[in-house]
């Protein structure tokens, strides 16, 4: 009676093991010498890839039937609801949607709510917001309710840090739809983050400010954030030059002239 297949496999395995042990003990190249133990090899470290802000693309609103059917700002606000779509929800007090004329010719876009805005649920109401209000009322001769004011991010980041790419990717579509519904003639991008997000660029705000740009067919004027002006009041003259360019574009008279 012949050997069973499992017996043949076992015999072959024993023969191979004996051959390997013989070569290893004889010092054949490629085998560790007998009695020498190899140190365990540490697993290779896998580098962490952090996407750049521009690598995270916002939701394609034109392909989104959910957002396209929202034809008013109140409907969009209702769709956002008590938003829990990103990690910022755990830290906020109030969601800050935006305020102003729903058919404004001019929209101001900032970065994200700060502490005062988080408490009141309204954008630009702290010290920087008071300066923005002065720019609108005293500088431009308009009322705050004549324009629209919003932020890229609707919830306050912890410690007022910059929004992170995943937070922008989650929240920016709502700003895009806001701008589509308002249909302004001009957007003033307040500060580095708002300008770089809207224009998809890494160019510093010092080089962007004062130069007209385009956002989906809408003229954009990047300028310094009011919070920056509180720390650097000498640059108010630069912002005034940017604001005058906006007023000229909108054919608004300069107050007092």
C-alpha positions as CSV (number, residue, x, y, z in Angstrom):
1,X,0.0,0.0,0.0
2,X,1.5,3.4,-1.0
3,X,2.2,6.3,1.3
4,X,-0.7,8.7,1.9
5,X,-0.4,12.2,0.4
6,X,-0.2,13.8,3.9
7,X,2.7,11.6,4.8
8,X,4.6,12.6,1.7
9,X,4.0,16.3,2.4
10,X,5.3,15.8,6.0
11,X,8.4,14.0,4.9
12,X,9.2,16.7,2.3
13,X,8.8,19.4,4.9
14,X,11.2,17.6,7.2
15,X,13.7,17.2,4.5
16,X,13.6,20.8,3.5
17,X,14.0,21.9,7.2
18,X,17.0,19.6,7.6
19,X,18.6,21.0,4.5
20,X,18.2,24.6,5.6
21,X,19.5,23.8,9.1
22,X,22.6,22.2,7.6
23,X,23.4,25.1,5.3
24,X,22.8,27.6,8.1
25,X,25.1,25.8,10.5
26,X,27.8,25.5,7.8
27,X,27.9,29.2,7.2
28,X,26.5,29.2,3.7
29,X,26.1,32.8,2.6
30,X,22.6,34.1,2.9
31,X,21.8,32.2,6.1
32,X,22.5,33.5,9.7
33,X,25.2,31.5,11.5
34,X,24.1,29.0,14.1
35,X,23.6,30.5,17.6
36,X,23.3,34.0,16.2
37,X,19.9,35.6,16.6
38,X,18.7,38.4,14.4
39,X,17.4,41.5,16.0
40,X,13.8,42.1,15.2
41,X,13.3,44.5,12.3
42,X,11.4,47.6,13.2
43,X,8.4,48.2,10.9
44,X,9.0,50.8,8.3
45,X,7.6,54.2,9.3
46,X,4.9,55.3,6.9
47,X,5.0,59.0,6.3
48,X,1.9,60.9,7.1
49,X,0.5,62.8,4.1
50,X,-1.3,66.0,5.1
51,X,-3.3,67.4,2.2
52,X,-2.9,71.1,1.3
53,X,-5.9,73.2,1.6
54,X,-6.2,73.4,-2.1
55,X,-6.1,69.6,-2.4
56,X,-9.5,69.3,-0.6
57,X,-12.1,70.2,-3.1
58,X,-15.5,71.5,-2.0
59,X,-18.7,69.8,-3.0
60,X,-19.7,70.3,-6.6
61,X,-22.9,72.4,-6.1
62,X,-23.9,72.1,-9.7
63,X,-24.1,68.3,-9.3
64,X,-25.9,68.5,-5.9
65,X,-29.6,68.4,-6.3
66,X,-30.0,69.0,-2.6
67,X,-28.3,72.4,-2.6
68,X,-29.5,73.4,-6.1
69,X,-33.1,73.2,-5.0
70,X,-32.5,75.7,-2.2
71,X,-33.5,79.0,-3.8
72,X,-33.5,81.4,-0.8
73,X,-31.1,82.1,2.0
74,X,-33.6,81.1,4.7
75,X,-34.0,77.7,2.9
76,X,-30.2,77.3,2.9
77,X,-30.0,78.1,6.5
78,X,-32.7,75.6,7.3
79,X,-30.8,73.0,5.3
80,X,-27.6,73.6,7.4
81,X,-29.7,73.2,10.6
82,X,-27.9,72.3,13.8
83,X,-24.9,71.3,11.7
84,X,-22.8,68.3,13.0
85,X,-21.0,67.7,9.7
86,X,-17.5,68.4,11.0
87,X,-15.6,68.5,14.3
88,X,-16.2,72.2,14.9
89,X,-19.7,71.5,16.1
90,X,-18.5,70.2,19.4
91,X,-16.8,73.5,20.3
92,X,-19.3,76.1,19.1
93,X,-22.0,78.0,20.9
94,X,-23.9,79.3,17.9
95,X,-23.6,78.6,14.2
96,X,-22.9,81.9,12.4
97,X,-24.6,81.9,9.0
98,X,-24.5,85.5,7.7
99,X,-26.4,88.8,7.8
100,X,-27.5,91.5,5.5
101,X,-29.3,92.2,2.2
102,X,-30.1,88.9,0.4
103,X,-29.8,90.8,-2.9
104,X,-26.7,92.9,-1.9
105,X,-24.5,94.3,-4.6
106,X,-21.5,93.9,-2.2
107,X,-20.6,91.0,0.0
108,X,-17.8,90.9,2.7
109,X,-16.3,87.5,3.3
110,X,-14.2,86.8,6.4
111,X,-12.5,83.7,7.7
112,X,-14.5,82.3,10.6
113,X,-16.4,83.5,13.7
114,X,-14.5,84.7,16.8
115,X,-15.6,84.6,20.4
116,X,-18.1,87.4,20.2
117,X,-19.6,86.1,17.0
118,X,-19.9,82.6,18.5
119,X,-21.9,84.0,21.4
120,X,-24.2,86.2,19.4
121,X,-24.5,84.0,16.2
122,X,-23.7,87.0,14.0
123,X,-20.6,87.7,12.0
124,X,-18.3,90.6,12.7
125,X,-19.7,92.0,16.0
126,X,-16.5,92.1,18.1
127,X,-13.8,94.8,17.9
128,X,-12.9,93.8,14.3
129,X,-16.6,93.8,13.4
130,X,-17.0,97.3,14.8
131,X,-14.1,98.5,12.6
132,X,-15.7,96.8,9.6
133,X,-19.0,98.6,10.4
134,X,-17.2,101.9,10.5
135,X,-15.7,101.1,7.1
136,X,-19.2,100.4,5.7
137,X,-21.0,103.3,7.4
138,X,-18.5,106.1,7.7
139,X,-16.2,105.2,4.8
140,X,-18.7,104.0,2.2
141,X,-21.8,105.8,3.3
142,X,-23.8,102.6,3.5
143,X,-25.8,100.9,6.2
144,X,-24.6,97.5,7.5
145,X,-27.9,96.1,6.3
146,X,-27.2,97.3,2.7
147,X,-24.4,94.8,2.3
148,X,-24.1,91.1,3.1
149,X,-21.5,89.7,5.6
150,X,-20.5,86.1,5.9
151,X,-17.5,83.8,6.6
152,X,-15.9,80.9,4.9
153,X,-16.5,78.8,8.0
154,X,-19.8,79.0,9.9
155,X,-18.5,77.8,13.3
156,X,-15.7,79.1,15.5
157,X,-12.5,77.1,15.5
158,X,-11.1,76.3,19.0
159,X,-8.8,79.1,20.1
160,X,-9.6,81.1,16.9
161,X,-7.1,78.9,15.0
162,X,-7.2,78.7,11.2
163,X,-9.9,76.4,9.8
164,X,-8.4,73.0,8.7
165,X,-8.8,71.6,5.2
166,X,-11.5,69.1,6.1
167,X,-13.5,71.8,7.8
168,X,-13.3,74.0,4.7
169,X,-14.3,71.2,2.4
170,X,-17.4,70.5,4.6
171,X,-18.5,74.1,5.1
172,X,-17.4,76.0,1.9
173,X,-20.2,74.7,-0.3
174,X,-22.7,76.6,1.9
175,X,-20.8,79.9,1.3
176,X,-20.7,79.1,-2.4
177,X,-24.4,78.7,-2.5
178,X,-24.9,81.8,-0.4
179,X,-22.9,83.8,-3.0
180,X,-24.9,82.2,-5.9
181,X,-28.2,83.1,-4.3
182,X,-27.1,86.7,-3.5
183,X,-25.4,87.3,-6.8
184,X,-23.3,90.3,-5.8
185,X,-21.4,92.4,-8.2
186,X,-18.3,92.6,-5.9
187,X,-16.9,90.5,-3.1
188,X,-14.4,92.0,-0.6
189,X,-12.3,89.1,0.8
190,X,-11.2,90.1,4.2
191,X,-7.7,88.7,5.1
192,X,-5.5,86.0,3.9
193,X,-7.7,83.0,4.6
194,X,-10.8,84.3,2.9
195,X,-8.9,85.5,-0.2
196,X,-6.8,82.4,-0.6
197,X,-9.9,80.1,-0.2
198,X,-12.0,82.0,-2.7
199,X,-9.3,82.4,-5.2
200,X,-7.6,79.0,-4.8
201,X,-4.2,80.4,-4.3
202,X,-1.3,80.4,-1.8
203,X,-0.3,83.9,-2.7
204,X,0.3,86.1,0.4
205,X,-2.4,88.7,1.2
206,X,0.3,91.4,0.9
207,X,0.5,90.6,-2.8
208,X,-3.2,89.9,-3.3
209,X,-4.6,93.0,-1.7
210,X,-5.5,95.9,-4.0
211,X,-5.6,93.7,-7.1
212,X,-8.9,92.8,-8.7
213,X,-9.5,89.1,-9.1
214,X,-12.4,86.9,-10.2
215,X,-14.6,84.4,-8.4
216,X,-17.1,82.6,-10.7
217,X,-17.6,85.7,-12.7
218,X,-17.8,88.0,-9.6
219,X,-15.1,90.7,-9.1
220,X,-13.1,90.2,-5.9
221,X,-11.1,92.7,-4.0
222,X,-8.8,91.1,-1.4
223,X,-7.8,93.4,1.4
224,X,-6.5,93.2,5.0
225,X,-8.8,91.8,7.7
226,X,-10.1,94.4,10.2
227,X,-8.4,92.4,13.0
228,X,-5.1,93.0,11.3
229,X,-5.8,96.7,11.2
230,X,-6.4,96.8,14.9
231,X,-2.8,95.5,15.3
232,X,-1.4,97.6,12.4
233,X,-3.4,100.8,12.2
234,X,-0.8,102.3,9.8
235,X,-2.2,100.1,7.1
236,X,-5.7,101.5,7.2
237,X,-4.7,103.8,4.3
238,X,-4.1,100.7,2.2
239,X,-7.5,99.3,3.0
240,X,-9.1,102.7,2.3
241,X,-7.5,102.6,-1.1
242,X,-9.0,99.1,-1.7
243,X,-12.4,100.3,-0.5
244,X,-12.3,103.3,-2.8
245,X,-11.6,101.0,-5.7
246,X,-14.7,99.0,-4.7
247,X,-16.8,102.1,-4.5
248,X,-15.6,103.2,-7.9
249,X,-16.5,99.8,-9.3
250,X,-20.0,100.1,-7.8
251,X,-20.3,103.8,-8.8
252,X,-20.8,104.8,-5.1
253,X,-20.1,108.4,-4.2
254,X,-17.5,109.1,-1.5
255,X,-19.2,110.5,1.6
256,X,-18.6,114.2,2.1
257,X,-17.8,115.0,-1.5
